[in-house]
């Protein structure tokens, strides 16, 4: 029988930590005198009591390490429990959201999707705005640890190819995964602080700089304003573009850099492909804006750079309503959201390395057709790719397309039009943020959708954030019979 005590212990600790983080918006509301601080006090007490009791109840089951089945279940249940408790301040506070809306917002925050159901952000108490930023910031560091520690061990979506890269090749410097996670956390914190400082220098107020730094480095995209990042057009867009790219790169490369290994950061084929793709897309988009629309060249490059990086990294900020840029660029925005950033970063979606492995496999198949007697092996960064990795990657692509189709079909059944359904499915499964169309596009939000559609999207966010198969595995009968 599956022992649930270690799972309950970890979830209890994390819920307790989540409750502790509510102290920061509580203190801010006390300082502002808005009268919202009791909301966070009540929410913190609920989280501390529930999480503490669960951890204490399950503490006698933590003697041994987690099995594979327990790890699969823990990885999924954590991302269900935390949005549940993270939604409490949103239901009790000035937003007074329904449970459905509050859970959707919290799930969007912790999965760093960035879709929102809240209108009137400009007038919300700062404590609630800070809480939304904290949810995304915690989700960003959480997904890095999941991607670097859990998913490679679970052999999910080809992530096992990074198991040796992250730990074995660095064994002489950092022999334990816990130490890597610790250094990644410090780097993540420093990157956030530097981003906030740069935003402040460029004219943002200290509070806006802090919240936007948290949602930039987490590639989350929550903003304090209904106009999103359009409130800060100008130099801040260049700064945000830089930090979104930095957050979308493999954090293990930063760990290596801190420990004196600069070469891997510059030789990583993921990073090279990611940056080259951005450069090409920005040049094409800027050329279209200058040619077809009355854009100054600098404005065209700046808006194309910011919005391309925002969507491709899954951050989801919008500085303009790119739905007005014509069908060609709208289709570019739809498809680049399905590319994503690098593995082991806060970025989301399919990830660059999976496309590299897919194209390597296709290239080898073409070579075998042309030379049936030849021996061809797909390679990634000069290393042979094992069949189990290729099988995992191809399975991921298959499940990604199937999931996208099922979610879009389910959304259409709730009464949504084709554009809203297909882009809503894509933005949820790929954890992008805004969709396309008048309702959920960059100028709208998800509030008009019915509750059924919001629950479908919330589930899709969870599935997409955990690389699909980590969730699907626990839905099989064999998993529970093993």
HUHUWO-V167821 format. One record per helix or strand. SS is the DSSP state (a for helix, b for strand). FROM is the first residue (numbers start at 0). TO is the last residue. If there is no record, write none. Layout:
ss=SS from=FROM to=TO
ss=SS from=FROM to=TO
This chain:
ss=a from=4 to=31
ss=a from=36 to=56
ss=a from=58 to=60
ss=a from=67 to=85
ss=a from=87 to=91
ss=a from=98 to=109
ss=a from=120 to=122
ss=a from=125 to=153
ss=a from=158 to=167
ss=a from=176 to=200
ss=a from=205 to=216
ss=a from=227 to=231
ss=a from=234 to=246
ss=a from=250 to=257
ss=a from=262 to=266
ss=a from=268 to=291
ss=a from=296 to=311
ss=a from=321 to=323
ss=a from=326 to=335
ss=a from=351 to=369
ss=b from=378 to=379
ss=b from=382 to=383
ss=a from=386 to=412
ss=a from=417 to=428
ss=a from=436 to=439
ss=a from=450 to=464
ss=a from=468 to=474
ss=a from=476 to=480
